Amino acid sequence: MKWVVLIVYLWTSAITAQIKDDISVVQFSAKFVTDSEVTLGGFKDVYKQTLYLSENKKIFAKESIKYLPTIIVYQDGEEMLRIESGIDLKLPEGCLQDVQAYVQELLQERF
């Protein structure tokens, strides 16, 4: 039993570390709100991921996710930007453009 707990802990830690490396755009969501998700495919030169509550409960708790969906931009492990939906389960209109502009600023600052 101890080995199972250790393996689950290490796996969760590895995922958390991966989503925070360099510049990352992570969408936290749930299967029941897929209509409100945005497509992260337009982001280039950054790590992007959509995590679902049913599969990543510990990460959601660790990142204090209260609203679904939520988009967080990380830079080298530090949360730089958080955009949350409200109780209506919808992200603010135009938020994807705001995230893209912010990511472009972070990329330009690197060079």
Sequence and secondary structure as in RCSB ss.txt:
>XXXX:A:sequence
MKWVVLIVYLWTSAITAQIKDDISVVQFSAKFVTDSEVTLGGFKDVYKQTLYLSENKKIFAKESIKYLPTIIVYQ
DGEEMLRIESGIDLKLPEGCLQDVQAYVQELLQERF
>XXXX:A:secstr
 HHHHHHHHHHHHHHHHHHHSSEEEEEEE GGGGGG    TT  SSEEEEEETTT HHHHHHTT  SSSEEEEEE
TTEEEEEEE  TTS   TTHHHHHHHHHHHHHHHH 
